[in-house]
Amino acid sequence: MGLKREIQMGMQFTTSKRFNGHAGLPKLLVQQLALIALIFLGGLPTFAQVNPYLARPGERPISVRIATCAVSGGFAHLYTALENSLFDKYGFKMEHVFIRGSRPALAALMADEIQFLYCAADATLPSLAAGTDVRLVAAPLVKLPYVLVTRKGIRRMEDLKGKALGVARAGDLSDRLSRAMVKRFNVPDVVMRPIGGSQNERYQAMVANLVQGVVITPPIDVRAKNDGYNVLYRLIEMDIPFIYSSLHANSRTVRDRPEVVQRMVAAFAEAIHYVDKNPGKTKSAIASIMRTKDEEALQVSYNVYTKDIVDRRMIVPAQAVTDSLDLYRSLGMPVKRKAEDIFDNSFVNHLEQSGFQKELWSR
């Protein structure tokens, strides 16, 4: 007897009078068996059947290069999706490249050397505001994950007076965040010292006492704590406008290949769900990229980037973009584009309207 026939007979069996009362199977179990049978027999749609963004059978894969502009636990959703081949069913043949710094990464995106960029929007927004024709099409992470770590003798913000904080370069994200933090606590005579390099390299500059503090992201804060340094302040408490890890596409792609952008946005939405349901696989992906086996560091990264600052809807917050442009104007930075020309929420909105998000999170 075939499996389909067995299930049909099982449905008839479990819905008979004998099993509708106390003498038979529990009612909930009967309902669960019936639901499984309906799905198998095609009576109810599976998630794959209601997902309009999947590749069509026999469709040739689309080759896509996606870049990240740093090595960070903040890109956990991308790392996990790549390691577990989540993009395949959306019709993508993915290649991940690393391009250090937001400006070179944006230049590569404009030249179509890469087709998507996953980077902190607050790092790219100054260039986008100044005229770089790129749009934010999804924002999975929308709060500040950064923390200030300092040398052992600096235990209060006031102790930073006359000291130096390490930044990548003048005017970049690390510099702006460090200045905003110092201003918030009104600490005088703090020097912003350009160090360049990655967060790890800036952390090593603090270890060598070239600077006395640095703003970094998890899991480096766990490393700092284990090394005996102070985790002095978590910048999420500043409650300032911020958009972190975001999906970027150039405006030409948004205009000419919207179906590709839509599929990519849908794939990221499923990555958020997958990461939420698979902490072990997520921590494994972070461990591979960050080259760490520290379980505490991996757990902190998982908690921060997949729970604390994630937005399942991935909506680019319009007010945060507007507030950022206002901040740039006040600092004398060039602003040539309107806020509404910098982001496009139509793709994430389509996920809601199609029922994709509701069906995804009901699983």
Secondary structure as the mmCIF struct_conf table of DSSP 4:
data_model
#
loop_
_struct_conf.conf_type_id
_struct_conf.id
_struct_conf.beg_label_comp_id
_struct_conf.beg_label_asym_id
_struct_conf.beg_label_seq_id
_struct_conf.end_label_comp_id
_struct_conf.end_label_asym_id
_struct_conf.end_label_seq_id
HELX_RH_AL_P HELX_RH_AL_P1 LEU A 3 THR A 14
TURN_TY1_P TURN_TY1_P1 THR A 15 THR A 15
BEND BEND1 SER A 16 SER A 16
HELX_RH_3T_P HELX_RH_3T_P1 LYS A 17 PHE A 19
BEND BEND2 ASN A 20 GLY A 21
TURN_TY1_P TURN_TY1_P2 HIS A 22 ALA A 23
BEND BEND3 GLY A 24 LEU A 25
HELX_RH_AL_P HELX_RH_AL_P2 LYS A 27 LEU A 41
TURN_TY1_P TURN_TY1_P3 GLY A 42 GLY A 42
BEND BEND4 GLY A 43 LEU A 44
HELX_RH_AL_P HELX_RH_AL_P3 PHE A 47 VAL A 50
TURN_TY1_P TURN_TY1_P4 PRO A 52 TYR A 53
BEND BEND5 LEU A 54 LEU A 54
HELX_LH_PP_P HELX_LH_PP_P1 ALA A 55 ARG A 56
TURN_TY1_P TURN_TY1_P5 PRO A 57 GLY A 58
HELX_LH_PP_P HELX_LH_PP_P2 GLU A 59 PRO A 61
STRN STRN1 ILE A 62 THR A 68
BEND BEND6 CYS A 69 ALA A 70
HELX_RH_3T_P HELX_RH_3T_P2 GLY A 73 PHE A 75
HELX_RH_AL_P HELX_RH_AL_P4 ALA A 76 GLU A 83
TURN_TY1_P TURN_TY1_P6 ASN A 84 PHE A 87
HELX_RH_3T_P HELX_RH_3T_P3 ASP A 88 TYR A 90
TURN_TY1_P TURN_TY1_P7 GLY A 91 GLY A 91
STRN STRN2 PHE A 92 PHE A 98
BEND BEND7 ARG A 100 GLY A 101
HELX_RH_AL_P HELX_RH_AL_P5 SER A 102 MET A 110
TURN_TY1_P TURN_TY1_P8 ALA A 111 ASP A 112
BEND BEND8 GLU A 113 GLN A 115
STRN STRN3 PHE A 116 ALA A 120
HELX_RH_AL_P HELX_RH_AL_P6 ALA A 121 ALA A 130
TURN_TY1_P TURN_TY1_P9 GLY A 131 GLY A 131
STRN STRN4 VAL A 134 ALA A 138
BEND BEND9 PRO A 140 PRO A 140
STRN STRN5 LEU A 141 LEU A 141
BEND BEND10 LYS A 143 LYS A 143
STRN STRN6 VAL A 147 THR A 150
TURN_TY1_P TURN_TY1_P10 LYS A 152 GLY A 153
BEND BEND11 ARG A 156 ARG A 156
HELX_RH_3T_P HELX_RH_3T_P4 MET A 157 LEU A 160
TURN_TY1_P TURN_TY1_P11 LYS A 161 GLY A 162
STRN STRN7 ALA A 164 VAL A 167
BEND BEND12 ALA A 168 ARG A 169
TURN_TY1_P TURN_TY1_P12 ALA A 170 GLY A 171
BEND BEND13 ASP A 172 ASP A 172
HELX_RH_AL_P HELX_RH_AL_P7 LEU A 173 ARG A 184
TURN_TY1_P TURN_TY1_P13 PHE A 185 ASN A 186
BEND BEND14 ASP A 189 ASP A 189
STRN STRN8 VAL A 191 PRO A 194
BEND BEND15 GLY A 197 GLY A 197
HELX_RH_AL_P HELX_RH_AL_P8 GLN A 199 VAL A 207
TURN_TY1_P TURN_TY1_P14 ALA A 208 ASN A 209
BEND BEND16 LEU A 210 GLN A 212
STRN STRN9 GLY A 213 ILE A 216
TURN_TY1_P TURN_TY1_P15 PRO A 218 PRO A 219
HELX_RH_AL_P HELX_RH_AL_P9 ILE A 220 ASN A 226
TURN_TY1_P TURN_TY1_P16 ASP A 227 GLY A 228
STRN STRN10 ASN A 230 ARG A 234
HELX_RH_3T_P HELX_RH_3T_P5 LEU A 235 MET A 238
STRN STRN11 SER A 245 ASN A 250
HELX_RH_AL_P HELX_RH_AL_P10 SER A 251 ASP A 256
HELX_RH_AL_P HELX_RH_AL_P11 PRO A 258 LYS A 277
HELX_RH_AL_P HELX_RH_AL_P12 PRO A 279 MET A 290
TURN_TY1_P TURN_TY1_P17 ARG A 291 ARG A 291
HELX_RH_AL_P HELX_RH_AL_P13 GLU A 295 ASN A 303
HELX_RH_PI_P HELX_RH_PI_P1 VAL A 304 ASP A 308
BEND BEND17 ILE A 309 ILE A 309
STRN STRN12 VAL A 310 VAL A 310
TURN_TY1_P TURN_TY1_P18 ARG A 312 ARG A 313
HELX_RH_AL_P HELX_RH_AL_P14 ALA A 318 SER A 330
TURN_TY1_P TURN_TY1_P19 LEU A 331 GLY A 332
BEND BEND18 ARG A 337 ARG A 337
HELX_RH_3T_P HELX_RH_3T_P6 ALA A 339 ASP A 341
TURN_TY1_P TURN_TY1_P20 ILE A 342 ILE A 342
STRN STRN13 PHE A 343 PHE A 343
HELX_RH_AL_P HELX_RH_AL_P15 SER A 346 GLN A 353
TURN_TY1_P TURN_TY1_P21 SER A 354 GLY A 355
HELX_RH_AL_P HELX_RH_AL_P16 PHE A 356 TRP A 361
TURN_TY1_P TURN_TY1_P22 SER A 362 SER A 362
#
